[in-house]
């Protein structure tokens, strides 16, 4: 991966992390204040909605930090090692957690008249889509495992060849 590509990706990650911290520090409290004005019939939604929002932002931050670490490993040429699996596994876990949070939001909003049934159905679809992203990352993890195995095999063959020569 080229130096410019790494720099651009890191710039995007920094902007996204800064934006997520801004949302946590400024927007979530403003949202909490706005939700104080909810009708008393829907007041029970305030806390679960805020908790799900904050945890959703945390899952995004975890993914961004892991991608930063993987980009660092790519730049150093060490991504095809067993150390990379730790970050990929954390990404998969965070994406699955995000999907569960979307499903939880649908469950919280489903009873009563808080939102239209179509919104709950849309949340279910978004949850399935996020799980699809987790499956894609899982497939990429399998490809990484194959690449690491090939790299180890190539190193062993090179060592044997060096002994012969």
DSSP file (Angstrom, degrees, kcal/mol; ACC not computed):
  #  RESIDUE AA STRUCTURE BP1 BP2  ACC     N-H-->O    O-->H-N    N-H-->O    O-->H-N    TCO  KAPPA ALPHA  PHI   PSI    X-CA   Y-CA   Z-CA
    1    1 A X              0   0    0      0, 0.0     5,-0.0     0, 0.0     0, 0.0   0.000 360.0 360.0 360.0 133.1    0.0    0.0    0.0
    2    2 A X     >  -     0   0    0      1,-0.1     4,-2.2     4,-0.0     5,-0.2  -0.238 360.0-117.4 -71.7 158.4    1.4    3.3   -1.0
    3    3 A X  H  > S+     0   0    0      1,-0.2     4,-2.5     2,-0.2     5,-0.2   0.884 115.0  51.3 -61.5 -41.0    2.3    6.1    1.4
    4    4 A X  H  > S+     0   0    0      2,-0.2     4,-2.6     1,-0.2    -1,-0.2   0.889 109.1  50.7 -66.0 -39.1   -0.2    8.5    0.0
    5    5 A X  H  > S+     0   0    0      2,-0.2     4,-2.6     1,-0.2    -2,-0.2   0.923 111.5  47.5 -63.8 -44.3   -3.0    5.9    0.3
    6    6 A X  H  X S+     0   0    0     -4,-2.2     4,-2.6     2,-0.2    -2,-0.2   0.918 112.6  49.6 -62.6 -43.9   -2.1    5.2    4.0
    7    7 A X  H  X S+     0   0    0     -4,-2.5     4,-2.2     2,-0.2    -2,-0.2   0.915 111.9  47.9 -62.6 -43.3   -2.0    8.9    4.7
    8    8 A X  H  X S+     0   0    0     -4,-2.6     4,-2.2     2,-0.2    -2,-0.2   0.918 112.7  48.3 -64.2 -43.3   -5.4    9.5    3.1
    9    9 A X  H  X S+     0   0    0     -4,-2.6     4,-2.4     1,-0.2    -2,-0.2   0.903 111.4  49.9 -64.9 -40.5   -6.9    6.5    5.0
   10   10 A X  H  X S+     0   0    0     -4,-2.6     4,-2.6     2,-0.2    -1,-0.2   0.886 108.8  52.8 -65.6 -37.2   -5.5    7.7    8.2
   11   11 A X  H  X S+     0   0    0     -4,-2.2     4,-2.3     2,-0.2    -2,-0.2   0.917 110.2  48.0 -62.8 -42.7   -6.9   11.2    7.6
   12   12 A X  H  X S+     0   0    0     -4,-2.2     4,-2.6     2,-0.2    -2,-0.2   0.917 111.7  49.9 -63.6 -42.9  -10.3    9.8    7.0
   13   13 A X  H  X S+     0   0    0     -4,-2.4     4,-2.8     2,-0.2     5,-0.2   0.906 110.4  50.1 -63.3 -41.4  -10.1    7.7   10.2
   14   14 A X  H  X S+     0   0    0     -4,-2.6     4,-2.7     2,-0.2     5,-0.2   0.921 111.6  48.0 -62.8 -44.0   -9.0   10.7   12.2
   15   15 A X  H  X S+     0   0    0     -4,-2.3     4,-2.6     2,-0.2    -2,-0.2   0.927 113.6  47.4 -62.6 -44.3  -11.9   12.8   10.8
   16   16 A X  H  X S+     0   0    0     -4,-2.6     4,-2.4     2,-0.2    -2,-0.2   0.902 113.2  47.8 -65.1 -41.2  -14.4    9.9   11.6
   17   17 A X  H  X S+     0   0    0     -4,-2.8     4,-2.3     2,-0.2    -2,-0.2   0.922 112.8  48.3 -65.3 -43.0  -13.0    9.4   15.1
   18   18 A X  H  X S+     0   0    0     -4,-2.7     4,-2.3     1,-0.2    -2,-0.2   0.913 112.3  49.8 -62.7 -41.7  -13.2   13.2   15.8
   19   19 A X  H  X S+     0   0    0     -4,-2.6     4,-2.4    -5,-0.2    -2,-0.2   0.897 110.1  49.7 -63.2 -40.6  -16.7   13.3   14.5
   20   20 A X  H  X S+     0   0    0     -4,-2.4     4,-2.3     2,-0.2    -1,-0.2   0.879 110.6  49.5 -68.2 -36.8  -17.8   10.4   16.6
   21   21 A X  H  X S+     0   0    0     -4,-2.3     4,-2.9     2,-0.2     5,-0.2   0.900 110.6  51.7 -66.8 -39.5  -16.3   11.9   19.7
   22   22 A X  H  X>S+     0   0    0     -4,-2.3     4,-3.0     2,-0.2     5,-1.2   0.923 109.7  49.1 -60.5 -44.7  -18.1   15.2   18.9
   23   23 A X  I  <>S+     0   0    0     -4,-2.4     5,-2.6     3,-0.2     6,-0.2   0.922 114.3  45.8 -62.0 -43.1  -21.4   13.3   18.5
   24   24 A X  I  <5S+     0   0    0     -4,-2.3     5,-0.3     3,-0.2    -2,-0.2   0.915 120.7  37.8 -65.0 -42.4  -20.8   11.6   21.9
   25   25 A X  I  <5S+     0   0    0     -4,-2.9    -2,-0.2    -5,-0.1    -1,-0.2   0.818 135.5  12.0 -82.6 -31.4  -19.8   14.7   23.7
   26   26 A X  I  X5S+     0   0    0     -4,-3.0     4,-1.6    -5,-0.2    -3,-0.2   0.807 125.2  44.7-114.5 -50.5  -22.2   17.3   22.1
   27   27 A X  I  ><S+     0   0    0     -5,-1.2     4,-2.8     2,-0.2    -3,-0.2   0.884 108.8  54.1 -73.6 -39.1  -24.9   15.7   20.1
   28   28 A X  H  ><S+     0   0    0     -5,-2.6     4,-2.7     2,-0.2    -1,-0.2   0.933 109.6  47.8 -64.3 -45.2  -25.9   12.9   22.5
   29   29 A X  H  > S+     0   0    0     -5,-0.3     4,-2.2    -6,-0.2    -1,-0.2   0.903 113.0  49.4 -60.7 -37.6  -26.5   15.3   25.4
   30   30 A X  H  X S+     0   0    0     -4,-1.6     4,-2.3     2,-0.2    -2,-0.2   0.910 111.1  49.6 -65.2 -40.0  -28.5   17.6   23.1
   31   31 A X  H  X S+     0   0    0     -4,-2.8     4,-2.4     2,-0.2    -2,-0.2   0.901 108.5  53.5 -62.7 -40.7  -30.5   14.6   22.0
   32   32 A X  H  X S+     0   0    0     -4,-2.7     4,-0.8     1,-0.2    -2,-0.2   0.905 109.2  48.7 -61.4 -41.5  -31.1   13.7   25.6
   33   33 A X  H >< S+     0   0    0     -4,-2.2     3,-0.7     1,-0.2     4,-0.5   0.907 111.1  50.1 -64.7 -40.9  -32.4   17.1   26.3
   34   34 A X  H >< S+     0   0    0     -4,-2.3     3,-1.2     1,-0.2    -2,-0.2   0.877 106.6  55.4 -63.9 -37.1  -34.7   16.9   23.2
   35   35 A X  H >< S+     0   0    0     -4,-2.4     3,-1.6     1,-0.3    -1,-0.2   0.660  90.0  74.6 -73.7 -14.1  -36.0   13.5   24.4
   36   36 A X  T << S+     0   0    0     -4,-0.8    -1,-0.3    -3,-0.7    -2,-0.2   0.796  90.2  60.4 -64.0 -25.9  -37.0   15.1   27.8
   37   37 A X  T <  S+     0   0    0     -3,-1.2    -1,-0.3    -4,-0.5    -2,-0.2   0.317  79.2 127.7 -85.0   9.7  -39.9   16.6   25.9
   38   38 A X  S <  S-     0   0    0     -3,-1.6     5,-0.1     1,-0.1    -3,-0.0  -0.280  72.7 -94.2 -63.9 150.5  -41.3   13.3   24.8
   39   39 A X    >   -     0   0    0      1,-0.1     3,-1.8     3,-0.1     4,-0.5  -0.334  37.3-114.0 -58.0 146.6  -45.0   12.6   25.5
   40   40 A X  G >  S+     0   0    0      1,-0.3     3,-0.6     2,-0.2     4,-0.3   0.768 115.8  64.2 -60.6 -24.5  -45.3   10.7   28.8
   41   41 A X  G 3  S+     0   0    0      1,-0.2    -1,-0.3     2,-0.1     3,-0.2   0.784 112.3  34.5 -67.5 -25.4  -46.6    7.6   26.8
   42   42 A X  G X  S+     0   0    0     -3,-1.8     3,-1.9     1,-0.1     4,-0.3   0.273  83.7 105.7-112.8   9.1  -43.1    7.4   25.2
   43   43 A X  T X  S+     0   0    0     -3,-0.6     3,-1.3    -4,-0.5     4,-0.4   0.789  70.7  68.3 -61.8 -27.7  -40.9    8.5   28.0
   44   44 A X  T 3> S+     0   0    0     -4,-0.3     4,-0.6     1,-0.3    -1,-0.3   0.688  91.2  63.4 -65.3 -17.0  -39.8    4.9   28.6
   45   45 A X  H <> S+     0   0    0     -3,-1.9     4,-2.2     1,-0.2    -1,-0.3   0.687  82.8  80.6 -79.6 -18.7  -38.0    5.1   25.2
   46   46 A X  H <> S+     0   0    0     -3,-1.3     4,-2.3    -4,-0.3     5,-0.2   0.938  94.1  39.8 -58.1 -56.6  -35.5    7.8   26.3
   47   47 A X  H  > S+     0   0    0     -4,-0.4     4,-2.7     1,-0.2     5,-0.2   0.936 117.1  46.7 -65.6 -49.1  -33.0    5.8   28.2
   48   48 A X  H  X S+     0   0    0     -4,-0.6     4,-2.7     1,-0.2     5,-0.2   0.908 113.1  51.2 -60.5 -38.0  -32.8    2.7   25.9
   49   49 A X  H  X S+     0   0    0     -4,-2.2     4,-2.1     2,-0.2    -1,-0.2   0.925 112.4  45.1 -64.2 -43.9  -32.6    4.9   22.9
   50   50 A X  H  X S+     0   0    0     -4,-2.3     4,-2.5    -5,-0.2     5,-0.2   0.901 113.7  49.7 -66.7 -40.6  -29.7    6.9   24.4
   51   51 A X  H  X S+     0   0    0     -4,-2.7     4,-2.6     1,-0.2     5,-0.2   0.932 112.1  47.5 -63.5 -45.3  -27.9    3.8   25.6
   52   52 A X  H  X S+     0   0    0     -4,-2.7     4,-2.2    -5,-0.2    -1,-0.2   0.888 112.0  51.5 -63.5 -38.5  -28.2    2.2   22.1
   53   53 A X  H  X S+     0   0    0     -4,-2.1     4,-2.0    -5,-0.2    -2,-0.2   0.943 112.2  44.4 -63.1 -48.5  -27.0    5.4   20.5
   54   54 A X  H  X S+     0   0    0     -4,-2.5     4,-2.2     1,-0.2    -2,-0.2   0.925 114.7  48.4 -64.5 -44.4  -23.9    5.7   22.6
   55   55 A X  H  X S+     0   0    0     -4,-2.6     4,-2.1     1,-0.2    -1,-0.2   0.867 109.1  54.4 -65.3 -34.7  -23.0    2.0   22.3
   56   56 A X  H  X S+     0   0    0     -4,-2.2     4,-1.7    -5,-0.2    -1,-0.2   0.907 108.2  48.8 -63.0 -41.5  -23.5    2.2   18.5
   57   57 A X  H  X S+     0   0    0     -4,-2.0     4,-2.3     1,-0.2    -2,-0.2   0.896 108.7  54.1 -64.7 -39.4  -21.0    5.0   18.4
   58   58 A X  H  X S+     0   0    0     -4,-2.2     4,-2.5     1,-0.2    -2,-0.2   0.897 105.1  53.5 -62.2 -40.1  -18.6    3.0   20.5
   59   59 A X  H  X S+     0   0    0     -4,-2.1     4,-2.1     1,-0.2    -1,-0.2   0.906 109.1  49.1 -62.4 -39.3  -18.8    0.1   18.1
   60   60 A X  H  X S+     0   0    0     -4,-1.7     4,-2.4     2,-0.2    -2,-0.2   0.919 110.8  50.2 -64.3 -42.9  -17.9    2.5   15.2
   61   61 A X  H  X S+     0   0    0     -4,-2.3     4,-2.4     1,-0.2    -2,-0.2   0.897 108.7  51.9 -63.1 -40.3  -14.9    3.8   17.2
   62   62 A X  H  X S+     0   0    0     -4,-2.5     4,-2.3     1,-0.2    -1,-0.2   0.926 110.3  48.7 -61.7 -44.6  -13.7    0.3   17.9
   63   63 A X  H  X S+     0   0    0     -4,-2.1     4,-2.5     1,-0.2    -2,-0.2   0.917 110.6  50.9 -61.9 -43.1  -13.8   -0.6   14.3
   64   64 A X  H  X S+     0   0    0     -4,-2.4     4,-2.2     1,-0.2    -1,-0.2   0.905 110.2  48.8 -63.4 -41.6  -11.9    2.6   13.3
   65   65 A X  H  X S+     0   0    0     -4,-2.4     4,-2.2     2,-0.2    -1,-0.2   0.914 112.3  48.7 -64.8 -41.7   -9.2    2.0   15.8
   66   66 A X  H  X S+     0   0    0     -4,-2.3     4,-2.4     2,-0.2    -2,-0.2   0.893 110.2  50.8 -66.0 -39.0   -8.8   -1.6   14.6
   67   67 A X  H  X S+     0   0    0     -4,-2.5     4,-2.6     2,-0.2    -1,-0.2   0.902 108.1  53.8 -64.7 -39.0   -8.6   -0.5   11.0
   68   68 A X  H  X S+     0   0    0     -4,-2.2     4,-2.1     2,-0.2    -2,-0.2   0.936 110.0  47.0 -58.0 -46.6   -5.9    2.1   12.0
   69   69 A X  H  X S+     0   0    0     -4,-2.2     4,-2.1     1,-0.2    -2,-0.2   0.898 112.1  49.9 -64.1 -40.1   -3.9   -0.8   13.5
   70   70 A X  H  X S+     0   0    0     -4,-2.4     4,-2.3     2,-0.2    -1,-0.2   0.885 109.2  51.4 -66.9 -37.6   -4.4   -2.9   10.5
   71   71 A X  H  X S+     0   0    0     -4,-2.6     4,-2.6     2,-0.2    -1,-0.2   0.891 108.6  52.2 -64.6 -38.5   -3.3   -0.1    8.2
   72   72 A X  H  X S+     0   0    0     -4,-2.1     4,-2.0     1,-0.2    -2,-0.2   0.914 109.7  48.8 -61.5 -42.3   -0.2    0.3   10.3
   73   73 A X  H  X>S+     0   0    0     -4,-2.1     5,-2.6     2,-0.2     4,-0.9   0.882 110.2  51.0 -65.9 -37.9    0.5   -3.4    9.9
   74   74 A X  H ><5S+     0   0    0     -4,-2.3     3,-0.7     4,-0.2    -2,-0.2   0.935 109.3  50.7 -63.1 -45.2    0.1   -3.1    6.2
   75   75 A X  H 3<5S+     0   0    0     -4,-2.6    -2,-0.2     1,-0.3    -1,-0.2   0.871 113.7  44.7 -61.5 -37.5    2.5   -0.2    6.0
   76   76 A X  H 3<5S-     0   0    0     -4,-2.0    -1,-0.3    -5,-0.2    -2,-0.2   0.599 112.9-119.4 -81.9 -11.2    5.1   -2.1    8.0
   77   77 A X  T <<5S+     0   0    0     -4,-0.9    -3,-0.2    -3,-0.7     3,-0.2   0.725  85.5 109.9  80.4  21.9    4.5   -5.3    5.9
   78   78 A X      < +     0   0    0     -5,-2.6     6,-0.2    -6,-0.2     3,-0.2   0.219  36.5 103.9-113.0  13.8    3.5   -7.3    8.9
   79   79 A X        +     0   0    0     -6,-0.8     2,-1.7     1,-0.3     5,-0.2   0.798  68.4  71.1 -69.2 -26.6   -0.2   -7.7    8.1
   80   80 A X  S    S+     0   0    0     -3,-0.2     2,-0.3    -7,-0.2    -1,-0.3  -0.393  85.3  94.2 -88.1  60.9    0.3  -11.3    7.0
   81   81 A X  S >  S-     0   0    0     -2,-1.7     3,-1.1    -3,-0.2     4,-0.4  -0.897  90.8-102.8-140.9 169.2    0.9  -12.5   10.6
   82   82 A X  T >> S+     0   0    0     -2,-0.3     3,-0.8     1,-0.2     4,-0.6   0.716 112.6  71.7 -69.6 -19.8   -1.1  -14.0   13.4
   83   83 A X  H >> S+     0   0    0      1,-0.2     4,-0.7    -5,-0.2     3,-0.6   0.800  88.7  62.6 -65.4 -28.1   -1.2  -10.6   15.2
   84   84 A X  H <> S+     0   0    0     -3,-1.1     4,-2.1    -6,-0.2     3,-0.2   0.791  89.6  68.3 -68.2 -27.2   -3.6   -9.3   12.5
   85   85 A X  H <> S+     0   0    0     -3,-0.8     4,-2.9    -4,-0.4     5,-0.2   0.851  91.3  60.9 -62.4 -33.7   -6.3  -11.8   13.5
   86   86 A X  H <X S+     0   0    0     -3,-0.6     4,-1.8    -4,-0.6    -1,-0.2   0.931 108.8  42.1 -58.5 -46.2   -6.8  -10.1   16.8
   87   87 A X  H  X S+     0   0    0     -4,-0.7     4,-2.2    -3,-0.2    -1,-0.2   0.892 114.6  49.9 -70.6 -39.4   -7.8   -6.8   15.1
   88   88 A X  H  X S+     0   0    0     -4,-2.1     4,-2.4     2,-0.2    -2,-0.2   0.905 110.4  51.0 -65.7 -40.3  -10.0   -8.5   12.5
   89   89 A X  H  X S+     0   0    0     -4,-2.9     4,-2.4     1,-0.2    -1,-0.2   0.888 109.5  50.3 -63.9 -38.6  -11.7  -10.6   15.2
   90   90 A X  H  X S+     0   0    0     -4,-1.8     4,-2.6    -5,-0.2    -1,-0.2   0.899 109.3  51.8 -65.9 -39.5  -12.4   -7.4   17.2
   91   91 A X  H  X S+     0   0    0     -4,-2.2     4,-2.5     2,-0.2     5,-0.2   0.938 110.2  48.5 -61.1 -46.1  -13.9   -5.8   14.0
   92   92 A X  H  X S+     0   0    0     -4,-2.4     4,-2.4     1,-0.2    -2,-0.2   0.931 112.7  48.5 -60.0 -45.2  -16.1   -8.8   13.5
   93   93 A X  H  X S+     0   0    0     -4,-2.4     4,-2.4     1,-0.2    -1,-0.2   0.894 111.6  49.3 -61.8 -41.1  -17.3   -8.6   17.1
   94   94 A X  H  X S+     0   0    0     -4,-2.6     4,-2.3     2,-0.2    -1,-0.2   0.891 111.3  48.9 -67.4 -38.9  -18.0   -4.9   16.9
   95   95 A X  H  X S+     0   0    0     -4,-2.5     4,-2.2     2,-0.2    -2,-0.2   0.903 111.9  48.7 -68.7 -39.7  -20.0   -5.2   13.7
   96   96 A X  H  X S+     0   0    0     -4,-2.4     4,-2.4    -5,-0.2    -2,-0.2   0.911 111.1  51.2 -64.1 -40.6  -22.0   -8.1   15.2
   97   97 A X  H  X S+     0   0    0     -4,-2.4     4,-2.1     1,-0.2    -2,-0.2   0.901 108.5  51.7 -62.1 -40.1  -22.6   -6.0   18.3
   98   98 A X  H  X S+     0   0    0     -4,-2.3     4,-2.1     2,-0.2    -1,-0.2   0.905 109.1  50.3 -63.1 -40.6  -23.7   -3.1   16.1
   99   99 A X  H  X S+     0   0    0     -4,-2.2     4,-2.4     1,-0.2    -2,-0.2   0.917 109.7  50.4 -63.0 -42.6  -26.2   -5.4   14.4
  100  100 A X  H  X S+     0   0    0     -4,-2.4     4,-2.5     1,-0.2    -1,-0.2   0.865 108.5  53.1 -63.7 -35.1  -27.5   -6.6   17.8
  101  101 A X  H  X S+     0   0    0     -4,-2.1     4,-2.4     2,-0.2    -1,-0.2   0.890 107.9  50.2 -66.5 -38.6  -27.9   -2.9   18.8
  102  102 A X  H  X S+     0   0    0     -4,-2.1     4,-2.0     2,-0.2    -2,-0.2   0.933 112.2  47.1 -64.3 -44.4  -30.0   -2.2   15.7
  103  103 A X  H  X S+     0   0    0     -4,-2.4     4,-2.2     1,-0.2    -2,-0.2   0.903 111.0  52.6 -61.6 -40.3  -32.2   -5.2   16.4
  104  104 A X  H  X S+     0   0    0     -4,-2.5     4,-2.6     1,-0.2    -2,-0.2   0.891 106.5  53.0 -63.4 -39.2  -32.5   -4.0   20.0
  105  105 A X  H  X S+     0   0    0     -4,-2.4     4,-2.3     1,-0.2    -1,-0.2   0.909 108.7  50.2 -62.0 -40.8  -33.6   -0.6   18.8
  106  106 A X  H  X S+     0   0    0     -4,-2.0     4,-1.4     2,-0.2    -2,-0.2   0.897 110.8  49.1 -62.2 -40.6  -36.3   -2.3   16.7
  107  107 A X  H  X S+     0   0    0     -4,-2.2     4,-0.8     2,-0.2    -2,-0.2   0.899 111.6  49.1 -66.3 -40.2  -37.4   -4.3   19.8
  108  108 A X  H  < S+     0   0    0     -4,-2.6    -2,-0.2     1,-0.2    -1,-0.2   0.894 117.4  40.6 -65.4 -39.3  -37.5   -1.2   21.9
  109  109 A X  H  < S+     0   0    0     -4,-2.3     6,-0.6    -5,-0.2     5,-0.2   0.646  98.1  80.2 -84.8 -15.1  -39.5    0.8   19.3
  110  110 A X  H  < S+     0   0    0     -4,-1.4    -1,-0.2    -5,-0.2    -2,-0.1   0.923  75.5  73.1 -64.7 -49.5  -41.9   -2.1   18.3
  111  111 A X  S >< S+     0   0    0     -4,-0.8     3,-0.6    -3,-0.1     4,-0.1  -0.368  98.0   1.2 -71.1 147.3  -44.5   -2.1   21.0
  112  112 A X  T 3  S-     0   0    0      1,-0.2     3,-0.2     2,-0.1   -70,-0.0  -0.340 103.2 -59.3  82.4-161.1  -47.0    0.7   21.1
  113  113 A X  T 3  S+     0   0    0      1,-0.1    -1,-0.2    -2,-0.1    -2,-0.1   0.035  88.8 117.5-112.4  22.8  -47.4    3.6   18.7
  114  114 A X  S <  S+     0   0    0     -3,-0.6     2,-0.3    -5,-0.2    -1,-0.1   0.910  87.6   2.5 -61.3 -43.5  -44.0    5.2   19.1
  115  115 A X  S    S-     0   0    0     -6,-0.6    -1,-0.1    -3,-0.2     2,-0.1  -0.923  89.6 -88.4-137.9 163.2  -43.1    4.6   15.4
  116  116 A X    >>  -     0   0    0     -2,-0.3     3,-1.2     1,-0.1     4,-1.2  -0.377  38.7-115.5 -68.7 151.4  -44.8    3.1   12.4
  117  117 A X  H 3> S+     0   0    0      1,-0.3     4,-2.1     2,-0.2     5,-0.2   0.811 114.7  64.0 -58.7 -29.5  -44.4   -0.6   11.9
  118  118 A X  H 3> S+     0   0    0      1,-0.2     4,-2.5     2,-0.2    -1,-0.3   0.839  97.3  55.5 -63.8 -32.1  -42.5    0.1    8.7
  119  119 A X  H <> S+     0   0    0     -3,-1.2     4,-2.4     2,-0.2    -1,-0.2   0.911 107.4  48.6 -66.1 -42.1  -39.8    1.7   10.7
  120  120 A X  H  X S+     0   0    0     -4,-1.2     4,-2.0     2,-0.2    -2,-0.2   0.902 111.6  50.1 -63.9 -40.5  -39.3   -1.4   12.8
  121  121 A X  H  X S+     0   0    0     -4,-2.1     4,-2.1     2,-0.2    -2,-0.2   0.907 109.3  51.3 -63.7 -41.5  -39.2   -3.5    9.7
  122  122 A X  H  X S+     0   0    0     -4,-2.5     4,-2.6     1,-0.2    -2,-0.2   0.900 107.7  52.7 -61.4 -40.9  -36.6   -1.1    8.2
  123  123 A X  H  X S+     0   0    0     -4,-2.4     4,-2.5     1,-0.2    -1,-0.2   0.884 107.2  52.5 -62.6 -37.7  -34.5   -1.5   11.4
  124  124 A X  H  X S+     0   0    0     -4,-2.0     4,-2.1     2,-0.2    -1,-0.2   0.914 110.1  48.3 -62.5 -41.8  -34.7   -5.3   11.0
  125  125 A X  H  X S+     0   0    0     -4,-2.1     4,-2.3     2,-0.2    -2,-0.2   0.896 111.0  49.9 -64.5 -40.6  -33.5   -4.9    7.4
  126  126 A X  H  X S+     0   0    0     -4,-2.6     4,-2.6     2,-0.2    -2,-0.2   0.905 109.2  52.8 -64.5 -40.6  -30.6   -2.6    8.5
  127  127 A X  H  X S+     0   0    0     -4,-2.5     4,-2.1     1,-0.2    -2,-0.2   0.903 109.7  47.9 -61.0 -41.2  -29.7   -5.2   11.2
  128  128 A X  H  X S+     0   0    0     -4,-2.1     4,-2.0     2,-0.2    -1,-0.2   0.901 111.0  51.6 -65.4 -40.4  -29.5   -7.9    8.6
  129  129 A X  H  X S+     0   0    0     -4,-2.3     4,-1.6     2,-0.2    -2,-0.2   0.904 109.2  49.6 -63.0 -41.2  -27.4   -5.7    6.4
  130  130 A X  H  X S+     0   0    0     -4,-2.6     4,-1.8     1,-0.2    -1,-0.2   0.895 109.2  51.8 -66.3 -39.0  -25.0   -5.0    9.2
  131  131 A X  H  X S+     0   0    0     -4,-2.1     4,-2.1     1,-0.2    -1,-0.2   0.874 105.3  57.3 -62.1 -35.3  -24.8   -8.7    9.9
  132  132 A X  H  X S+     0   0    0     -4,-2.0     4,-2.1     1,-0.2    -2,-0.2   0.885 103.5  52.3 -60.6 -38.9  -24.0   -9.1    6.2
  133  133 A X  H  X S+     0   0    0     -4,-1.6     4,-2.4     2,-0.2    -1,-0.2   0.909 107.3  52.4 -63.1 -41.3  -21.0   -6.8    6.7
  134  134 A X  H  X S+     0   0    0     -4,-1.8     4,-2.0     1,-0.2    -2,-0.2   0.897 109.0  50.0 -61.4 -39.6  -19.8   -9.0    9.6
  135  135 A X  H  X S+     0   0    0     -4,-2.1     4,-2.2     2,-0.2    -1,-0.2   0.882 108.8  52.0 -66.6 -37.3  -20.0  -12.0    7.3
  136  136 A X  H  X S+     0   0    0     -4,-2.1     4,-2.3     2,-0.2    -2,-0.2   0.925 110.2  48.1 -63.6 -43.7  -18.0  -10.2    4.6
  137  137 A X  H  X S+     0   0    0     -4,-2.4     4,-2.0     1,-0.2    -1,-0.2   0.868 109.0  54.8 -64.9 -34.7  -15.3   -9.3    7.1
  138  138 A X  H  X S+     0   0    0     -4,-2.0     4,-1.9     2,-0.2    -1,-0.2   0.908 107.6  49.0 -63.2 -41.6  -15.4  -13.0    8.2
  139  139 A X  H  X S+     0   0    0     -4,-2.2     4,-2.0     1,-0.2    -2,-0.2   0.912 110.5  50.8 -63.2 -41.8  -14.7  -14.1    4.6
  140  140 A X  H  X S+     0   0    0     -4,-2.3     4,-2.2     1,-0.2    -1,-0.2   0.850 106.7  55.2 -64.0 -33.3  -11.9  -11.6    4.4
  141  141 A X  H  X S+     0   0    0     -4,-2.0     4,-2.5     2,-0.2    -1,-0.2   0.903 106.1  51.3 -64.0 -40.4  -10.5  -13.1    7.7
  142  142 A X  H  X S+     0   0    0     -4,-1.9     4,-2.2     2,-0.2    -2,-0.2   0.892 109.0  50.5 -63.8 -38.4  -10.5  -16.5    6.0
  143  143 A X  H  X S+     0   0    0     -4,-2.0     4,-2.3     2,-0.2    -1,-0.2   0.896 109.4  51.3 -65.3 -38.6   -8.6  -15.0    3.1
  144  144 A X  H  X S+     0   0    0     -4,-2.2     4,-2.6     2,-0.2    -2,-0.2   0.901 107.9  52.8 -63.0 -40.6   -6.1  -13.5    5.5
  145  145 A X  H  X S+     0   0    0     -4,-2.5     4,-2.3     1,-0.2    -2,-0.2   0.911 109.8  48.0 -61.7 -42.0   -5.7  -16.9    7.2
  146  146 A X  H  X S+     0   0    0     -4,-2.2     4,-2.4     2,-0.2    -1,-0.2   0.908 111.7  50.0 -64.2 -40.9   -4.9  -18.5    3.8
  147  147 A X  H  X S+     0   0    0     -4,-2.3     4,-2.3     2,-0.2    -2,-0.2   0.900 110.8  49.0 -65.3 -40.1   -2.4  -15.7    3.0
  148  148 A X  H  X S+     0   0    0     -4,-2.6     4,-2.4     2,-0.2    -1,-0.2   0.915 111.3  49.9 -65.2 -41.9   -0.7  -16.2    6.4
  149  149 A X  H  X S+     0   0    0     -4,-2.3     4,-2.4     1,-0.2    -2,-0.2   0.908 111.9  47.8 -63.0 -41.4   -0.5  -19.9    5.8
  150  150 A X  H  X S+     0   0    0     -4,-2.4     4,-2.7     2,-0.2    -1,-0.2   0.881 110.6  52.3 -65.9 -37.5    0.9  -19.4    2.3
  151  151 A X  H  X S+     0   0    0     -4,-2.3     4,-2.1     2,-0.2    -2,-0.2   0.910 111.0  46.4 -65.3 -42.2    3.4  -17.0    3.7
  152  152 A X  H  X S+     0   0    0     -4,-2.4     4,-2.1     2,-0.2    -2,-0.2   0.918 113.6  49.4 -64.9 -43.0    4.6  -19.4    6.4
  153  153 A X  H  X S+     0   0    0     -4,-2.4     4,-2.5     1,-0.2    -2,-0.2   0.905 110.3  50.3 -62.9 -42.1    4.8  -22.2    3.8
  154  154 A X  H  X S+     0   0    0     -4,-2.7     4,-2.4     1,-0.2    -1,-0.2   0.889 109.3  51.5 -64.6 -38.7    6.8  -20.0    1.5
  155  155 A X  H  X S+     0   0    0     -4,-2.1     4,-2.1     2,-0.2    -1,-0.2   0.900 110.6  48.5 -64.9 -39.8    9.2  -19.1    4.3
  156  156 A X  H  X S+     0   0    0     -4,-2.1     4,-2.3     2,-0.2    -2,-0.2   0.914 112.0  48.5 -65.8 -42.3    9.7  -22.8    5.1
  157  157 A X  H  X S+     0   0    0     -4,-2.5     4,-2.4     1,-0.2    -2,-0.2   0.882 110.5  51.7 -65.8 -37.2   10.3  -23.6    1.4
  158  158 A X  H  X S+     0   0    0     -4,-2.4     4,-2.4     2,-0.2    -1,-0.2   0.895 109.1  50.5 -64.9 -39.4   12.8  -20.8    1.1
  159  159 A X  H  X S+     0   0    0     -4,-2.1     4,-1.7     2,-0.2    -2,-0.2   0.906 111.7  47.7 -65.0 -41.4   14.6  -22.0    4.2
  160  160 A X  H  X S+     0   0    0     -4,-2.3     4,-1.8     2,-0.2    -2,-0.2   0.898 111.7  50.0 -64.8 -40.0   14.8  -25.5    2.7
  161  161 A X  H  X S+     0   0    0     -4,-2.4     4,-2.3     1,-0.2    -2,-0.2   0.895 107.9  53.4 -64.9 -40.8   16.0  -24.1   -0.6
  162  162 A X  H  < S+     0   0    0     -4,-2.4    -1,-0.2     1,-0.2    -2,-0.2   0.866 108.0  51.3 -62.2 -35.9   18.7  -22.1    1.2
  163  163 A X  H  < S+     0   0    0     -4,-1.7    -1,-0.2     1,-0.2    -2,-0.2   0.892 109.9  49.3 -68.3 -38.6   19.9  -25.3    2.9
  164  164 A X  H  <        0   0    0     -4,-1.8    -2,-0.2     1,-0.3    -1,-0.2   0.910 360.0 360.0 -66.9 -42.1   20.1  -27.1   -0.5
  165  165 A X     <        0   0    0     -4,-2.3    -1,-0.3    -5,-0.1    -2,-0.2   0.485 360.0 360.0 -75.3 360.0   22.1  -24.3   -2.1
